[in-house]
């Protein structure tokens, strides 16, 4: 079970880090051109990117540092009990 939690957390953290990082690195002019961001302010998109990067760190750091270790398995996707 521990390995499955690490795999799921790692994949989710990688996705959040990639998506949030690209939002933070793009210039403001390019952010407004995207089809999913039409009408949103560039600062709002940058803020969302920062929250996504923080979420990626929040998935991995509690277990690595040993502080509040219960947060890592609690952040995994919900499993259906059979």
PDB file as gemmi writes it, atoms N, CA and C in Angstrom:
CRYST1    1.000    1.000    1.000  90.00  90.00  90.00 P 1                      
ATOM      1  N   UNK A   1       0.823  -1.191   0.000  1.00  0.00           N  
ATOM      2  CA  UNK A   1       0.000   0.000   0.000  1.00  0.00           C  
ATOM      3  C   UNK A   1       0.875   1.266   0.000  1.00  0.00           C  
ATOM      4  N   UNK A   2       1.973   1.208   0.727  1.00  0.00           N  
ATOM      5  CA  UNK A   2       2.862   2.360   0.803  1.00  0.00           C  
ATOM      6  C   UNK A   2       3.440   2.702  -0.566  1.00  0.00           C  
ATOM      7  N   UNK A   3       3.779   1.685  -1.339  1.00  0.00           N  
ATOM      8  CA  UNK A   3       4.333   1.919  -2.673  1.00  0.00           C  
ATOM      9  C   UNK A   3       3.285   2.543  -3.579  1.00  0.00           C  
ATOM     10  N   UNK A   4       2.045   2.078  -3.470  1.00  0.00           N  
ATOM     11  CA  UNK A   4       0.966   2.637  -4.288  1.00  0.00           C  
ATOM     12  C   UNK A   4       0.713   4.105  -3.955  1.00  0.00           C  
ATOM     13  N   UNK A   5       0.803   4.448  -2.683  1.00  0.00           N  
ATOM     14  CA  UNK A   5       0.622   5.846  -2.281  1.00  0.00           C  
ATOM     15  C   UNK A   5       1.737   6.708  -2.859  1.00  0.00           C  
ATOM     16  N   UNK A   6       2.978   6.210  -2.822  1.00  0.00           N  
ATOM     17  CA  UNK A   6       4.097   6.979  -3.373  1.00  0.00           C  
ATOM     18  C   UNK A   6       3.979   7.139  -4.876  1.00  0.00           C  
ATOM     19  N   UNK A   7       3.540   6.097  -5.573  1.00  0.00           N  
ATOM     20  CA  UNK A   7       3.392   6.195  -7.030  1.00  0.00           C  
ATOM     21  C   UNK A   7       2.307   7.198  -7.381  1.00  0.00           C  
ATOM     22  N   UNK A   8       1.159   7.086  -6.729  1.00  0.00           N  
ATOM     23  CA  UNK A   8       0.059   8.019  -7.003  1.00  0.00           C  
ATOM     24  C   UNK A   8       0.450   9.455  -6.646  1.00  0.00           C  
ATOM     25  N   UNK A   9       1.093   9.634  -5.507  1.00  0.00           N  
ATOM     26  CA  UNK A   9       1.514  10.973  -5.091  1.00  0.00           C  
ATOM     27  C   UNK A   9       2.550  11.545  -6.046  1.00  0.00           C  
ATOM     28  N   UNK A  10       3.475  10.718  -6.477  1.00  0.00           N  
ATOM     29  CA  UNK A  10       4.506  11.174  -7.408  1.00  0.00           C  
ATOM     30  C   UNK A  10       3.934  11.584  -8.751  1.00  0.00           C  
ATOM     31  N   UNK A  11       2.991  10.800  -9.266  1.00  0.00           N  
ATOM     32  CA  UNK A  11       2.375  11.144 -10.549  1.00  0.00           C  
ATOM     33  C   UNK A  11       1.551  12.425 -10.449  1.00  0.00           C  
ATOM     34  N   UNK A  12       0.782  12.550  -9.388  1.00  0.00           N  
ATOM     35  CA  UNK A  12      -0.010  13.767  -9.198  1.00  0.00           C  
ATOM     36  C   UNK A  12       0.874  14.990  -8.989  1.00  0.00           C  
ATOM     37  N   UNK A  13       1.927  14.837  -8.201  1.00  0.00           N  
ATOM     38  CA  UNK A  13       2.835  15.952  -7.957  1.00  0.00           C  
ATOM     39  C   UNK A  13       3.537  16.377  -9.243  1.00  0.00           C  
ATOM     40  N   UNK A  14       3.917  15.412 -10.061  1.00  0.00           N  
ATOM     41  CA  UNK A  14       4.564  15.731 -11.332  1.00  0.00           C  
ATOM     42  C   UNK A  14       3.622  16.504 -12.241  1.00  0.00           C  
ATOM     43  N   UNK A  15       2.377  16.061 -12.301  1.00  0.00           N  
ATOM     44  CA  UNK A  15       1.397  16.756 -13.141  1.00  0.00           C  
ATOM     45  C   UNK A  15       1.149  18.175 -12.636  1.00  0.00           C  
ATOM     46  N   UNK A  16       0.939  18.333 -11.328  1.00  0.00           N  
ATOM     47  CA  UNK A  16       0.724  19.664 -10.763  1.00  0.00           C  
ATOM     48  C   UNK A  16       1.939  20.563 -10.984  1.00  0.00           C  
ATOM     49  N   UNK A  17       3.126  20.018 -10.800  1.00  0.00           N  
ATOM     50  CA  UNK A  17       4.341  20.807 -10.961  1.00  0.00           C  
ATOM     51  C   UNK A  17       4.528  21.251 -12.411  1.00  0.00           C  
ATOM     52  N   UNK A  18       4.252  20.369 -13.356  1.00  0.00           N  
ATOM     53  CA  UNK A  18       4.401  20.705 -14.769  1.00  0.00           C  
ATOM     54  C   UNK A  18       3.400  21.778 -15.185  1.00  0.00           C  
ATOM     55  N   UNK A  19       2.132  21.572 -14.851  1.00  0.00           N  
ATOM     56  CA  UNK A  19       1.094  22.517 -15.270  1.00  0.00           C  
ATOM     57  C   UNK A  19       1.273  23.864 -14.571  1.00  0.00           C  
ATOM     58  N   UNK A  20       1.509  23.834 -13.261  1.00  0.00           N  
ATOM     59  CA  UNK A  20       1.702  25.086 -12.524  1.00  0.00           C  
ATOM     60  C   UNK A  20       2.964  25.805 -12.937  1.00  0.00           C  
ATOM     61  N   UNK A  21       4.028  25.049 -13.186  1.00  0.00           N  
ATOM     62  CA  UNK A  21       5.287  25.660 -13.606  1.00  0.00           C  
ATOM     63  C   UNK A  21       5.191  26.343 -14.954  1.00  0.00           C  
ATOM     64  N   UNK A  22       4.453  25.742 -15.888  1.00  0.00           N  
ATOM     65  CA  UNK A  22       4.304  26.390 -17.192  1.00  0.00           C  
ATOM     66  C   UNK A  22       3.482  27.666 -17.083  1.00  0.00           C  
ATOM     67  N   UNK A  23       2.506  27.679 -16.184  1.00  0.00           N  
ATOM     68  CA  UNK A  23       1.730  28.907 -15.988  1.00  0.00           C  
ATOM     69  C   UNK A  23       2.589  30.004 -15.378  1.00  0.00           C  
ATOM     70  N   UNK A  24       3.505  29.647 -14.520  1.00  0.00           N  
ATOM     71  CA  UNK A  24       4.372  30.644 -13.899  1.00  0.00           C  
ATOM     72  C   UNK A  24       5.454  31.154 -14.848  1.00  0.00           C  
ATOM     73  N   UNK A  25       5.902  30.317 -15.780  1.00  0.00           N  
ATOM     74  CA  UNK A  25       7.006  30.697 -16.659  1.00  0.00           C  
ATOM     75  C   UNK A  25       6.569  31.471 -17.894  1.00  0.00           C  
ATOM     76  N   UNK A  26       5.336  31.288 -18.331  1.00  0.00           N  
ATOM     77  CA  UNK A  26       4.891  31.966 -19.548  1.00  0.00           C  
ATOM     78  C   UNK A  26       4.752  33.466 -19.318  1.00  0.00           C  
ATOM     79  N   UNK A  27       5.087  34.249 -20.340  1.00  0.00           N  
ATOM     80  CA  UNK A  27       4.845  35.698 -20.240  1.00  0.00           C  
ATOM     81  C   UNK A  27       3.341  35.976 -20.189  1.00  0.00           C  
ATOM     82  N   UNK A  28       2.992  37.130 -19.646  1.00  0.00           N  
ATOM     83  CA  UNK A  28       1.579  37.468 -19.470  1.00  0.00           C  
ATOM     84  C   UNK A  28       0.822  37.550 -20.794  1.00  0.00           C  
ATOM     85  N   UNK A  29       1.488  37.934 -21.854  1.00  0.00           N  
ATOM     86  CA  UNK A  29       0.826  38.037 -23.155  1.00  0.00           C  
ATOM     87  C   UNK A  29       0.398  36.662 -23.663  1.00  0.00           C  
ATOM     88  N   UNK A  30       1.235  35.656 -23.446  1.00  0.00           N  
ATOM     89  CA  UNK A  30       0.908  34.302 -23.909  1.00  0.00           C  
ATOM     90  C   UNK A  30      -0.160  33.642 -23.053  1.00  0.00           C  
ATOM     91  N   UNK A  31      -0.268  34.020 -21.791  1.00  0.00           N  
ATOM     92  CA  UNK A  31      -1.269  33.429 -20.921  1.00  0.00           C  
ATOM     93  C   UNK A  31      -2.680  33.784 -21.367  1.00  0.00           C  
ATOM     94  N   UNK A  32      -2.880  34.993 -21.833  1.00  0.00           N  
ATOM     95  CA  UNK A  32      -4.211  35.442 -22.231  1.00  0.00           C  
ATOM     96  C   UNK A  32      -4.653  34.833 -23.558  1.00  0.00           C  
ATOM     97  N   UNK A  33      -3.726  34.268 -24.337  1.00  0.00           N  
ATOM     98  CA  UNK A  33      -4.049  33.722 -25.645  1.00  0.00           C  
ATOM     99  C   UNK A  33      -4.651  32.323 -25.594  1.00  0.00           C  
ATOM    100  N   UNK A  34      -4.479  31.613 -24.503  1.00  0.00           N  
ATOM    101  CA  UNK A  34      -4.949  30.234 -24.426  1.00  0.00           C  
ATOM    102  C   UNK A  34      -6.462  30.129 -24.439  1.00  0.00           C  
ATOM    103  N   UNK A  35      -7.001  29.053 -25.014  1.00  0.00           N  
ATOM    104  CA  UNK A  35      -8.459  28.907 -25.090  1.00  0.00           C  
ATOM    105  C   UNK A  35      -9.106  28.678 -23.722  1.00  0.00           C  
ATOM    106  N   UNK A  36      -8.407  28.062 -22.808  1.00  0.00           N  
ATOM    107  CA  UNK A  36      -8.993  27.795 -21.496  1.00  0.00           C  
ATOM    108  C   UNK A  36      -8.874  28.992 -20.546  1.00  0.00           C  
ATOM    109  N   UNK A  37      -8.108  29.996 -20.930  1.00  0.00           N  
ATOM    110  CA  UNK A  37      -7.906  31.150 -20.053  1.00  0.00           C  
ATOM    111  C   UNK A  37      -8.502  32.423 -20.635  1.00  0.00           C  
ATOM    112  N   UNK A  38      -9.393  32.301 -21.609  1.00  0.00           N  
ATOM    113  CA  UNK A  38      -9.986  33.482 -22.231  1.00  0.00           C  
ATOM    114  C   UNK A  38     -10.796  34.254 -21.196  1.00  0.00           C  
ATOM    115  N   UNK A  39     -10.494  35.510 -21.071  1.00  0.00           N  
ATOM    116  CA  UNK A  39     -11.222  36.375 -20.159  1.00  0.00           C  
ATOM    117  C   UNK A  39     -10.655  36.433 -18.751  1.00  0.00           C  
ATOM    118  N   UNK A  40      -9.667  35.642 -18.439  1.00  0.00           N  
ATOM    119  CA  UNK A  40      -9.072  35.654 -17.101  1.00  0.00           C  
ATOM    120  C   UNK A  40      -7.867  36.596 -17.090  1.00  0.00           C  
ATOM    121  N   UNK A  41      -7.662  37.241 -15.968  1.00  0.00           N  
ATOM    122  CA  UNK A  41      -6.518  38.136 -15.829  1.00  0.00           C  
ATOM    123  C   UNK A  41      -5.232  37.323 -15.699  1.00  0.00           C  
ATOM    124  N   UNK A  42      -4.157  37.866 -16.210  1.00  0.00           N  
ATOM    125  CA  UNK A  42      -2.873  37.158 -16.173  1.00  0.00           C  
ATOM    126  C   UNK A  42      -2.403  36.941 -14.738  1.00  0.00           C  
ATOM    127  N   UNK A  43      -2.681  37.880 -13.853  1.00  0.00           N  
ATOM    128  CA  UNK A  43      -2.265  37.704 -12.458  1.00  0.00           C  
ATOM    129  C   UNK A  43      -3.046  36.565 -11.793  1.00  0.00           C  
ATOM    130  N   UNK A  44      -4.295  36.385 -12.172  1.00  0.00           N  
ATOM    131  CA  UNK A  44      -5.078  35.272 -11.633  1.00  0.00           C  
ATOM    132  C   UNK A  44      -4.516  33.933 -12.094  1.00  0.00           C  
ATOM    133  N   UNK A  45      -4.109  33.879 -13.339  1.00  0.00           N  
ATOM    134  CA  UNK A  45      -3.541  32.641 -13.873  1.00  0.00           C  
ATOM    135  C   UNK A  45      -2.211  32.336 -13.197  1.00  0.00           C  
ATOM    136  N   UNK A  46      -1.400  33.355 -12.966  1.00  0.00           N  
ATOM    137  CA  UNK A  46      -0.130  33.168 -12.255  1.00  0.00           C  
ATOM    138  C   UNK A  46      -0.375  32.699 -10.823  1.00  0.00           C  
ATOM    139  N   UNK A  47      -1.397  33.237 -10.182  1.00  0.00           N  
ATOM    140  CA  UNK A  47      -1.743  32.820  -8.823  1.00  0.00           C  
ATOM    141  C   UNK A  47      -2.166  31.356  -8.800  1.00  0.00           C  
ATOM    142  N   UNK A  48      -2.962  30.942  -9.762  1.00  0.00           N  
ATOM    143  CA  UNK A  48      -3.378  29.541  -9.849  1.00  0.00           C  
ATOM    144  C   UNK A  48      -2.166  28.644 -10.082  1.00  0.00           C  
ATOM    145  N   UNK A  49      -1.235  29.080 -10.920  1.00  0.00           N  
ATOM    146  CA  UNK A  49      -0.007  28.316 -11.152  1.00  0.00           C  
ATOM    147  C   UNK A  49       0.803  28.156  -9.879  1.00  0.00           C  
ATOM    148  N   UNK A  50       0.881  29.211  -9.080  1.00  0.00           N  
ATOM    149  CA  UNK A  50       1.597  29.129  -7.809  1.00  0.00           C  
ATOM    150  C   UNK A  50       0.930  28.180  -6.835  1.00  0.00           C  
ATOM    151  N   UNK A  51      -0.390  28.168  -6.807  1.00  0.00           N  
ATOM    152  CA  UNK A  51      -1.120  27.251  -5.932  1.00  0.00           C  
ATOM    153  C   UNK A  51      -0.917  25.806  -6.390  1.00  0.00           C  
ATOM    154  N   UNK A  52      -0.856  25.584  -7.690  1.00  0.00           N  
ATOM    155  CA  UNK A  52      -0.609  24.232  -8.196  1.00  0.00           C  
ATOM    156  C   UNK A  52       0.793  23.742  -7.827  1.00  0.00           C  
ATOM    157  N   UNK A  53       1.768  24.605  -7.902  1.00  0.00           N  
ATOM    158  CA  UNK A  53       3.129  24.229  -7.493  1.00  0.00           C  
ATOM    159  C   UNK A  53       3.164  23.939  -5.992  1.00  0.00           C  
ATOM    160  N   UNK A  54       2.476  24.759  -5.206  1.00  0.00           N  
ATOM    161  CA  UNK A  54       2.408  24.507  -3.767  1.00  0.00           C  
ATOM    162  C   UNK A  54       1.700  23.185  -3.465  1.00  0.00           C  
ATOM    163  N   UNK A  55       0.684  22.862  -4.248  1.00  0.00           N  
ATOM    164  CA  UNK A  55       0.000  21.586  -4.084  1.00  0.00           C  
ATOM    165  C   UNK A  55       0.913  20.406  -4.398  1.00  0.00           C  
ATOM    166  N   UNK A  56       1.765  20.557  -5.406  1.00  0.00           N  
ATOM    167  CA  UNK A  56       2.724  19.499  -5.736  1.00  0.00           C  
ATOM    168  C   UNK A  56       3.692  19.267  -4.581  1.00  0.00           C  
ATOM    169  N   UNK A  57       4.158  20.349  -3.989  1.00  0.00           N  
ATOM    170  CA  UNK A  57       5.061  20.222  -2.846  1.00  0.00           C  
ATOM    171  C   UNK A  57       4.333  19.632  -1.639  1.00  0.00           C  
ATOM    172  N   UNK A  58       3.070  19.995  -1.475  1.00  0.00           N  
ATOM    173  CA  UNK A  58       2.284  19.489  -0.357  1.00  0.00           C  
ATOM    174  C   UNK A  58       1.983  18.005  -0.444  1.00  0.00           C  
ATOM    175  N   UNK A  59       2.028  17.448  -1.633  1.00  0.00           N  
ATOM    176  CA  UNK A  59       1.814  16.013  -1.786  1.00  0.00           C  
ATOM    177  C   UNK A  59       3.031  15.201  -1.367  1.00  0.00           C  
ATOM    178  N   UNK A  60       4.211  15.759  -1.515  1.00  0.00           N  
ATOM    179  CA  UNK A  60       5.440  14.996  -1.304  1.00  0.00           C  
ATOM    180  C   UNK A  60       6.162  15.363   0.001  1.00  0.00           C  
ATOM    181  N   UNK A  61       6.256  16.639   0.309  1.00  0.00           N  
ATOM    182  CA  UNK A  61       7.089  17.080   1.429  1.00  0.00           C  
ATOM    183  C   UNK A  61       6.691  16.557   2.810  1.00  0.00           C  
ATOM    184  N   UNK A  62       5.416  16.408   3.149  1.00  0.00           N  
ATOM    185  CA  UNK A  62       5.122  15.908   4.497  1.00  0.00           C  
ATOM    186  C   UNK A  62       5.745  14.539   4.776  1.00  0.00           C  
ATOM    187  N   UNK A  63       5.701  13.645   3.816  1.00  0.00           N  
ATOM    188  CA  UNK A  63       6.265  12.312   4.028  1.00  0.00           C  
ATOM    189  C   UNK A  63       7.790  12.357   4.032  1.00  0.00           C  
ATOM    190  N   UNK A  64       8.373  13.165   3.165  1.00  0.00           N  
ATOM    191  CA  UNK A  64       9.840  13.228   3.105  1.00  0.00           C  
ATOM    192  C   UNK A  64      10.442  13.855   4.350  1.00  0.00           C  
ATOM    193  N   UNK A  65       9.788  14.879   4.885  1.00  0.00           N  
ATOM    194  CA  UNK A  65      10.341  15.565   6.044  1.00  0.00           C  
ATOM    195  C   UNK A  65       9.964  14.901   7.359  1.00  0.00           C  
ATOM    196  N   UNK A  66       8.926  14.075   7.347  1.00  0.00           N  
ATOM    197  CA  UNK A  66       8.482  13.423   8.576  1.00  0.00           C  
ATOM    198  C   UNK A  66       7.581  14.285   9.426  1.00  0.00           C  
ATOM    199  N   UNK A  67       7.212  15.443   8.919  1.00  0.00           N  
ATOM    200  CA  UNK A  67       6.322  16.338   9.646  1.00  0.00           C  
ATOM    201  C   UNK A  67       4.906  16.124   9.126  1.00  0.00           C  
ATOM    202  N   UNK A  68       3.994  15.771  10.007  1.00  0.00           N  
ATOM    203  CA  UNK A  68       2.584  15.528   9.666  1.00  0.00           C  
ATOM    204  C   UNK A  68       2.471  14.503   8.544  1.00  0.00           C  
ATOM    205  N   UNK A  69       3.041  13.337   8.736  1.00  0.00           N  
ATOM    206  CA  UNK A  69       3.076  12.302   7.710  1.00  0.00           C  
ATOM    207  C   UNK A  69       1.695  11.839   7.272  1.00  0.00           C  
ATOM    208  N   UNK A  70       0.678  12.028   8.108  1.00  0.00           N  
ATOM    209  CA  UNK A  70      -0.664  11.583   7.758  1.00  0.00           C  
ATOM    210  C   UNK A  70      -1.243  12.371   6.581  1.00  0.00           C  
ATOM    211  N   UNK A  71      -0.663  13.519   6.240  1.00  0.00           N  
ATOM    212  CA  UNK A  71      -1.194  14.331   5.158  1.00  0.00           C  
ATOM    213  C   UNK A  71      -0.952  13.718   3.782  1.00  0.00           C  
ATOM    214  N   UNK A  72       0.135  12.978   3.598  1.00  0.00           N  
ATOM    215  CA  UNK A  72       0.428  12.403   2.289  1.00  0.00           C  
ATOM    216  C   UNK A  72      -0.603  11.358   1.884  1.00  0.00           C  
ATOM    217  N   UNK A  73      -0.913  10.347   2.707  1.00  0.00           N  
ATOM    218  CA  UNK A  73      -1.953   9.415   2.278  1.00  0.00           C  
ATOM    219  C   UNK A  73      -3.343  10.062   2.248  1.00  0.00           C  
ATOM    220  N   UNK A  74      -3.560  11.080   3.056  1.00  0.00           N  
ATOM    221  CA  UNK A  74      -4.862  11.742   3.059  1.00  0.00           C  
ATOM    222  C   UNK A  74      -5.094  12.522   1.768  1.00  0.00           C  
ATOM    223  N   UNK A  75      -4.040  12.894   1.069  1.00  0.00           N  
ATOM    224  CA  UNK A  75      -4.178  13.675  -0.168  1.00  0.00           C  
ATOM    225  C   UNK A  75      -4.336  12.801  -1.397  1.00  0.00           C  
ATOM    226  N   UNK A  76      -4.234  11.507  -1.254  1.00  0.00           N  
ATOM    227  CA  UNK A  76      -4.351  10.629  -2.427  1.00  0.00           C  
ATOM    228  C   UNK A  76      -5.794  10.598  -2.912  1.00  0.00           C  
ATOM    229  N   UNK A  77      -6.006  10.141  -4.149  1.00  0.00           N  
ATOM    230  CA  UNK A  77      -7.372  10.056  -4.672  1.00  0.00           C  
ATOM    231  C   UNK A  77      -8.225   9.097  -3.839  1.00  0.00           C  
ATOM    232  N   UNK A  78      -9.507   9.359  -3.791  1.00  0.00           N  
ATOM    233  CA  UNK A  78     -10.427   8.543  -3.006  1.00  0.00           C  
ATOM    234  C   UNK A  78     -10.549   7.172  -3.640  1.00  0.00           C  
ATOM    235  N   UNK A  79     -10.481   6.136  -2.808  1.00  0.00           N  
ATOM    236  CA  UNK A  79     -10.616   4.763  -3.282  1.00  0.00           C  
ATOM    237  C   UNK A  79     -12.010   4.251  -2.958  1.00  0.00           C  
ATOM    238  N   UNK A  80     -12.565   3.485  -3.880  1.00  0.00           N  
ATOM    239  CA  UNK A  80     -13.866   2.891  -3.668  1.00  0.00           C  
ATOM    240  C   UNK A  80     -13.683   1.598  -2.894  1.00  0.00           C  
ATOM    241  N   UNK A  81     -14.401   1.454  -1.790  1.00  0.00           N  
ATOM    242  CA  UNK A  81     -14.315   0.246  -0.969  1.00  0.00           C  
ATOM    243  C   UNK A  81     -15.289  -0.773  -1.532  1.00  0.00           C  
ATOM    244  N   UNK A  82     -14.777  -1.969  -1.781  1.00  0.00           N  
ATOM    245  CA  UNK A  82     -15.634  -3.033  -2.329  1.00  0.00           C  
ATOM    246  C   UNK A  82     -16.078  -3.977  -1.275  1.00  0.00           C  
TER     247      UNK A  82                                                      
END                                                                             
